[in-house]
Amino acid sequence: MYDDYTHWRDSGRTPKFFMIEAQVFIPILLTLFHFRTWTLMLSIAVAVLLYVLGRYQVSLRVFMINLREWVFGRQKHVEIHEIYE
């Protein structure tokens, strides 16, 4: 069904729960239900990380791909083992 308030360009936007991004909401929810120092620090760290990534207009997925490439390098080493019958 067609809705006047939706458009295909909205499909690429970051999902939000009210004003909080969905990726930040999960650690915040964990902090609310299991309030410990480490969950509070995790929520703050995730919020700061996503804020910085948002300022540079980089998504979390792109950041993780770049981090993996920085840690492991660009080349992938694959060993092929042939099975002889």
C-alpha positions in Angstrom: 0.0 0.0 0.0 1.3 3.4 -0.9 1.7 6.0 1.9 2.2 9.7 1.2 4.8 10.0 4.0 7.2 7.3 2.8 9.6 7.4 0.0 12.3 5.0 -1.3 15.1 7.3 -0.4 14.2 6.8 3.3 15.3 3.2 3.1 19.0 4.1 3.4 18.6 6.2 6.6 19.8 5.0 10.0 17.0 3.5 12.1 16.2 5.5 15.2 14.2 4.9 18.3 12.8 8.4 18.9 16.1 10.5 18.7 18.5 7.6 19.6 20.1 5.6 16.9 19.2 1.9 17.0 22.9 0.9 17.3 23.3 3.0 20.5 20.0 1.9 21.9 21.0 -1.8 22.5 23.9 -0.9 24.9 21.7 1.7 26.6 19.0 -0.9 27.1 21.6 -3.3 28.5 22.6 -0.6 30.9 19.1 0.1 32.0 18.4 -3.5 32.8 21.8 -4.5 34.1 23.2 -1.3 35.7 26.9 -1.9 36.3 30.0 0.2 35.8 31.1 -1.7 32.7 27.7 -1.5 31.0 27.6 2.2 31.6 31.1 2.6 30.2 30.2 0.4 27.2 27.1 2.6 26.5 29.2 5.7 26.7 32.0 4.3 24.5 29.5 3.1 21.8 27.7 6.5 21.8 31.0 8.4 21.5 32.2 6.0 18.7 29.0 6.3 16.7 29.0 10.1 17.2 32.5 10.4 15.8 31.7 8.1 12.9 28.6 10.2 12.2 30.6 13.3 12.1 32.8 11.8 9.4 29.7 10.3 7.7 31.0 6.7 8.0 28.6 3.9 8.9 29.5 1.3 11.5 29.6 -1.4 8.8 32.1 0.5 6.7 34.2 1.2 9.8 34.3 -2.5 10.7 35.4 -3.4 7.2 38.2 -0.8 7.3 39.3 -2.0 10.8 39.4 -5.6 9.6 41.5 -4.5 6.6 43.8 -2.5 8.8 44.4 -5.4 11.2 44.7 -8.3 8.8 45.8 -6.5 5.6 44.3 -6.5 2.1 45.6 -9.8 0.8 43.8 -13.0 1.7 46.0 -16.1 1.9 44.2 -19.2 0.9 45.7 -22.6 0.9 44.1 -25.1 -1.4 44.3 -28.7 -0.4 43.3 -31.2 -3.1 41.7 -34.4 -2.0 42.8 -37.4 -3.9 40.5 -40.4 -4.1 
